[in-house]
Amino acid sequence: MSWEFYINQFKSYLKIERALSENSIEAYLHDVELLNRYISTEAEGITPLEVRSTHLHNFLEFVGQLGLSAHSQARIISGMKSFFRYLVFEDVIKEDPTTLIDTPKLGRKLPDTLSYHEIESIMEQIDHSTPEGTRNRAMLETLYSSGLRVSELTSLRLSNIYFDVGFIRVIGKGSKERLVPIGKPALKYIKLYLEGVRSHMEIQKGHQDFAFLNRRGKQLTRVMVFTIIKNLTTKAGISKNVSPHTFRHSFATHLIEGGADLRAVQEMLGHESITTTEIYTHLDRDYLKQVVREFHPRS
């Protein structure tokens, strides 16, 4: 069987059995396709069933020569390992050729965060006299209030906003659902947007339940959210590299700096592993060190 056949089978497995998001599936397939192209060029005629560890080591050496970062190389190795584990799982091959391949050691990169005053400064750049401004304030308040991923924000549905109890139902990675609290300011601006802007729009069929829409009455795209935040950040004179994810990082960091329980933050962020959430404690530790340096007599 050809590479194309097994890659298509792998795609179905990721989608149906592992229930991964489209973005995650695309990332896995990109990595396997990269291996496929290399094998087709350097060892023509080799099928996935005939790949050996020597082929993979040569491939990784080639990837390293491309100048990719350790994070990019680790992601490619992860995609490659998943593909061959799938072939073992399906009894297509008996031995996994990736068994002895190590992932490069990665240092934890602390995410950029915004201070509360920087977030306020960005909010202050919004022109509330325009329909788009009203919508943008509601979106940014929601991002910061609930720590959503940008894809979770753009796919947020009106039917999943529970104004009476102050919660939203979020569909996260792998179509996993979670309930997240949403603050009163965010709910206030969402209501202003719904009543003052959205209720007067001509909404396209199939987009009626999406909370945030573009001026054509369709679901807002992730790229548009990035663009909105970039423009507001520039107007605020903030030189940091700010994205929608920066609001999510800031949400988590401010909670932990305020003394929030790590498990609670994990639940709200939708992290499967507590170790993913623990990256935010490093930011808090820096703050604690600063306090000790400034106020302890023996520091």
C-alpha positions in Angstrom: 0.0 0.0 0.0 1.1 3.6 -0.7 2.0 6.4 1.7 -1.2 8.2 0.6 -3.4 5.2 1.7 -1.9 4.9 5.2 -1.9 8.7 5.7 -5.6 8.9 4.8 -6.2 6.0 7.3 -4.2 7.9 9.9 -6.3 11.0 9.3 -9.5 9.1 9.8 -8.1 7.7 13.1 -7.2 11.1 14.4 -10.5 12.5 13.5 -12.9 9.7 14.6 -11.1 7.8 17.3 -9.0 10.5 18.9 -11.5 13.3 18.1 -8.7 15.9 17.5 -9.4 19.4 16.2 -8.9 20.2 12.5 -5.8 22.2 13.4 -4.2 19.4 15.3 -5.0 16.9 12.5 -3.4 19.2 9.9 -0.3 19.5 12.1 0.1 15.7 12.4 -0.5 15.2 8.6 2.0 18.0 7.7 4.7 16.2 9.7 4.0 12.8 8.2 3.9 14.3 4.7 7.3 15.9 5.3 8.7 12.5 6.1 6.9 11.0 3.0 8.5 13.6 0.7 12.0 13.0 2.2 11.6 9.2 1.9 10.3 9.5 -1.7 13.4 11.6 -2.6 16.1 9.8 -0.7 14.8 6.2 -0.6 12.4 5.9 -3.5 10.0 3.0 -3.3 10.2 2.6 0.5 6.6 2.2 1.9 5.7 3.0 5.5 5.9 -0.7 6.3 9.5 -0.8 5.2 10.8 2.3 7.1 13.6 1.6 9.5 15.2 3.7 12.3 18.1 4.5 10.0 15.7 6.2 7.5 14.2 8.2 10.4 17.6 9.2 11.8 18.7 10.4 8.3 15.4 12.3 8.0 15.9 14.0 11.4 19.4 15.0 10.4 18.0 16.5 7.3 15.4 18.4 9.4 18.1 19.7 11.7 20.0 21.1 8.7 17.0 23.1 7.7 17.6 25.3 10.8 14.3 24.5 12.5 14.0 25.3 16.2 14.0 22.6 18.8 10.3 23.1 19.3 9.6 22.6 15.6 11.8 19.5 15.5 10.1 18.1 18.6 6.7 18.6 17.0 7.8 16.8 13.8 9.1 13.9 15.9 5.8 13.7 17.8 3.8 13.6 14.6 6.1 10.9 13.2 5.9 8.8 16.4 2.1 9.1 16.4 1.9 7.8 12.9 4.0 4.7 13.5 2.3 4.0 16.8 -0.9 4.0 14.9 0.5 1.5 12.4 1.5 -0.8 15.3 -1.9 -0.4 16.9 -3.6 -1.5 13.6 -1.2 -4.4 13.2 0.1 -3.0 10.0 3.7 -3.3 11.3 5.1 -5.4 14.2 7.8 -3.1 15.4 7.8 0.7 15.9 10.9 2.2 14.1 10.6 5.4 16.3 11.1 3.6 19.6 14.8 4.6 20.0 14.3 8.1 18.7 14.6 10.8 21.4 12.8 14.1 21.4 15.1 17.1 21.8 15.2 18.6 25.3 13.1 21.7 25.5 13.3 24.5 28.0 10.0 26.0 29.2 9.5 29.3 27.5 7.6 31.6 29.7 4.7 33.2 27.8 4.4 36.9 27.4 1.8 38.5 29.7 0.1 41.8 30.0 -0.3 43.7 33.3 -3.8 44.7 34.3 -3.0 48.3 33.4 -1.8 47.3 30.0 -5.0 45.4 29.4 -7.0 48.4 30.5 -4.9 50.6 28.1 -5.7 48.3 25.2 -9.4 48.3 26.1 -9.3 52.2 26.2 -8.3 52.3 22.5 -11.6 50.8 21.4 -14.0 53.2 19.7 -17.4 52.4 21.4 -19.3 54.6 19.0 -19.0 52.1 16.2 -20.7 48.7 15.9 -17.3 47.0 15.5 -16.0 48.7 18.6 -18.9 47.5 20.7 -18.3 44.0 19.5 -14.5 44.2 20.0 -14.9 45.3 23.7 -17.3 42.4 24.3 -14.8 40.0 22.7 -11.7 41.2 24.6 -13.6 41.3 27.9 -14.6 37.6 27.2 -11.0 36.6 26.3 -9.6 38.1 29.5 -12.5 37.2 31.7 -12.5 33.5 30.9 -9.1 32.7 29.4 -10.4 31.3 26.1 -8.3 30.2 23.2 -9.0 32.3 20.1 -10.7 29.3 18.4 -12.9 28.9 21.4 -13.9 32.6 21.3 -14.8 32.6 17.6 -16.8 29.4 18.0 -18.6 30.6 21.2 -22.4 30.2 20.8 -25.1 32.3 22.2 -26.9 29.1 23.5 -23.7 28.4 25.6 -23.7 31.7 27.4 -25.6 31.4 30.7 -26.2 35.0 31.8 -28.3 34.0 34.8 -25.5 32.0 36.5 -22.4 33.7 35.0 -20.9 30.7 33.1 -20.2 29.8 29.5 -19.9 26.4 28.0 -16.7 26.1 26.0 -15.9 23.6 23.2 -12.1 23.1 23.5 -9.4 20.9 21.9 -10.6 17.5 20.8 -14.3 18.7 21.1 -14.0 18.5 24.9 -16.5 20.7 26.8 -15.9 22.6 30.0 -17.9 25.2 32.0 -16.0 28.4 32.7 -17.0 31.4 34.8 -17.4 34.7 33.0 -17.3 38.0 34.9 -20.0 40.6 35.1 -18.1 43.2 33.0 -17.8 40.7 30.2 -21.5 39.8 30.4 -22.4 43.5 30.5 -20.5 44.2 27.2 -21.9 41.1 25.6 -25.4 42.3 26.3 -24.6 45.7 24.9 -23.3 44.1 21.8 -26.3 41.7 21.4 -28.9 44.4 22.1 -27.3 47.4 20.4 -25.5 45.8 17.4 -26.2 42.2 16.7 -30.0 42.5 17.0 -29.9 44.9 14.0 -27.7 42.8 11.8 -28.7 40.6 8.9 -27.3 37.3 10.0 -26.3 34.7 7.4 -28.0 31.2 7.5 -26.0 28.8 9.7 -24.4 31.6 11.7 -27.3 32.6 13.9 -26.0 31.0 17.1 -22.4 32.3 16.9 -21.9 35.0 19.4 -19.4 37.2 17.6 -20.0 38.1 13.9 -18.3 40.1 11.2 -20.1 43.0 9.5 -21.5 40.5 6.9 -23.3 38.6 9.5 -20.9 35.6 9.5 -18.8 33.9 12.2 -15.7 35.9 13.0 -12.4 34.4 11.9 -9.3 33.9 14.1 -7.2 36.0 11.8 -9.6 38.9 12.3 -9.3 38.6 16.1 -5.5 38.7 15.8 -5.7 41.8 13.5 -8.0 43.6 15.9 -5.8 43.0 18.9 -2.6 43.9 17.0 -4.1 47.2 15.9 -5.3 48.1 19.4 -2.0 47.1 21.0 -0.1 49.4 18.5 -2.5 52.3 19.4 -1.9 51.7 23.1 1.9 52.1 22.5 2.7 48.6 23.9 5.8 47.1 22.3 5.1 43.5 23.4 4.2 40.8 20.9 0.5 40.7 21.9 -1.9 38.1 20.5 -5.3 36.6 21.6 -3.3 34.0 23.5 -1.6 36.7 25.5 -4.9 37.5 27.0 -5.3 33.8 28.0 -1.8 33.8 29.5 -2.6 37.0 31.4 -5.9 35.5 32.7 -4.0 32.5 34.2 -1.1 34.5 35.5 -3.2 37.1 37.3 -5.3 34.4 38.9 -2.3 32.5 40.2 -0.6 35.7 41.4 -3.8 36.5 43.3 -3.6 33.1 45.0 -5.9 30.9 42.9 -5.7 27.2 43.2 -3.7 25.6 40.4 -6.2 22.8 39.8 -9.0 25.4 39.4 -7.0 27.3 36.8 -6.2 24.0 35.0 -9.9 23.3 34.8 -10.8 26.8 33.5 -8.0 26.7 30.9 -9.0 23.2 29.7 -5.5 21.8 30.2 -5.3 18.0 30.3 -2.1 17.9 32.4 -1.4 20.0 35.4 2.2 20.4 34.2 0.9 22.6 31.4 -0.7 24.9 33.8 2.4 24.9 36.1 4.3 27.1 33.6 2.3 30.1 35.1 3.7 29.4 38.6 7.2 30.4 37.3 5.8 33.9 36.6 4.4 34.0 40.1 7.8 32.9 41.6 9.5 35.8 39.8 7.1 38.1 41.5 7.7 36.5 44.9 11.5 36.8 44.4 11.0 40.5 43.7 9.1 41.0 46.9 11.8 39.2 48.9 14.5 41.3 47.3 12.7 44.5 48.1 11.5 43.9 51.6 13.5 41.1 53.3 16.4 42.5 55.4 18.7 39.6 54.4 18.0 39.6 50.7 
